[in-house]
């Protein structure tokens, strides 16, 4: 199961005990915010795109949307989200639990600057009922991020 991969990944850093699992779904920004009792914008949603034939993840604040013009300027192509089947096969996590941790080989991870306004954020942990609170510095470290981008609008 995907959450177990993430748990083993975080175990290497001694923070697997910080993963929170809920009795309710956290598969969307609204549901995650409700489960965590936090503002929706602090949910670090992970969006999955097809880029040069492989998966690229963009982690962004929960209150943002992809700005197509910014995306095209950054990546040189139109934003094309992966289908749910492609997400699970290419990324290694199912929709609702997609996160930038313990992903398949060859997946590029980008962090959107919309996250920088927060001290901590809550990304998922590989299942539709999990999350972890991380500082922005921790998110940078543990996500294996390729770089910061500016591809969202509020």
C-alpha positions in Angstrom: 0.0 0.0 0.0 1.2 3.5 -0.8 1.0 4.9 2.7 3.3 2.1 3.8 5.9 3.1 1.2 5.7 6.7 2.5 5.9 5.5 6.1 9.1 3.5 5.3 10.5 6.5 3.4 9.9 8.8 6.4 11.2 6.1 8.8 14.7 6.7 7.3 14.5 10.3 8.6 12.9 9.4 11.9 9.7 11.2 11.3 7.3 8.4 10.3 5.5 8.9 13.7 4.4 12.4 12.5 2.1 10.9 9.8 -1.5 11.4 10.7 -4.2 9.0 9.6 -7.9 9.9 9.8 -11.2 8.0 10.1 -12.6 10.2 7.4 -11.4 11.0 3.8 -8.8 13.6 3.2 -8.8 13.0 -0.6 -9.6 16.6 -1.5 -8.4 20.0 -0.2 -11.8 20.6 1.5 -11.9 17.2 3.1 -8.3 17.4 4.2 -8.8 20.8 5.8 -11.8 19.5 7.6 -10.0 16.4 8.9 -7.0 18.5 10.0 -9.1 21.5 11.3 -7.0 23.9 9.3 -7.4 26.5 6.5 -7.7 24.9 3.1 -4.9 27.0 1.7 -2.4 25.2 4.1 -3.2 21.9 2.4 -0.2 21.1 0.1 -2.0 19.5 -2.9 0.1 17.5 -5.3 -1.0 17.8 -9.0 0.2 15.3 -11.5 1.2 16.3 -15.1 2.6 14.6 -18.2 5.9 16.3 -19.1 8.2 15.0 -21.8 6.7 11.5 -21.6 7.0 11.2 -17.8 5.2 12.3 -14.7 5.9 15.7 -13.1 4.4 16.6 -9.8 3.6 20.2 -8.7 3.0 20.7 -5.0 0.9 23.9 -4.5 -1.2 25.6 -1.9 -4.7 24.4 -1.5 -6.3 27.7 -2.6 -4.5 27.9 -6.0 -5.2 26.8 -9.6 -2.7 26.2 -12.3 -2.2 29.3 -14.5 -1.9 27.8 -18.0 0.2 30.7 -19.3 2.7 30.5 -16.4 2.8 26.7 -16.8 3.6 27.0 -20.5 6.2 29.7 -19.9 7.9 27.4 -17.2 7.7 24.1 -19.0 7.4 25.0 -22.7 4.2 23.0 -23.2 0.6 23.1 -22.4 -0.4 21.7 -19.0 -1.8 18.1 -19.4 -2.9 16.4 -16.2 -2.5 12.6 -15.9 -5.6 10.4 -15.9 -6.2 8.5 -12.6 -4.8 5.3 -14.1 -1.7 7.1 -15.3 -1.2 8.7 -11.9 -1.1 5.4 -10.1 1.1 3.7 -12.7 3.5 6.6 -13.3 3.7 8.2 -9.9 3.1 5.3 -7.5 0.3 6.8 -5.6 -3.5 6.8 -6.3 -5.5 9.9 -6.8 -6.6 11.2 -3.4 -3.3 10.3 -1.8 -0.8 11.6 -4.3 2.2 13.2 -2.6 5.8 14.0 -3.4 7.2 11.3 -1.1 8.3 7.8 -2.1 7.4 8.3 -5.7 8.5 6.1 -8.7 11.9 6.6 -10.2 12.0 9.4 -12.8 9.2 11.5 -11.4 10.1 15.2 -11.2 8.8 17.2 -8.2 8.4 20.9 -8.3 7.2 23.2 -5.4 5.0 26.2 -6.3 5.9 29.4 -4.6 2.3 29.7 -3.4 3.4 27.5 -0.5 6.1 30.0 0.7 3.5 32.2 2.5 3.1 29.5 5.2 5.3 28.3 8.1 3.9 24.7 7.8 1.7 22.9 5.3 0.0 19.5 5.1 0.8 17.2 2.2 -0.9 13.8 1.9 1.1 10.6 2.7 0.1 8.2 0.0 -3.5 7.4 1.0 -6.8 9.2 0.9 -6.9 9.6 4.7 -3.5 10.7 5.7 -1.3 13.8 6.0 1.9 15.1 7.6 2.6 18.6 8.9 5.9 19.9 7.5 7.7 23.2 7.5 8.5 24.6 4.1 12.2 23.6 4.6 11.2 20.1 5.5 8.9 19.9 2.5 11.8 21.0 0.3 14.1 18.4 1.9 11.8 15.4 1.9 10.0 15.9 -1.4 13.2 15.6 -3.5 12.0 18.7 -5.2 13.8 19.6 -8.5 13.1 23.4 -8.0 10.7 26.1 -7.0 8.3 27.3 -9.7 5.6 29.9 -10.1 2.8 28.3 -12.1 -0.3 29.0 -10.0 -2.8 31.7 -9.5 -4.8 32.4 -6.4 
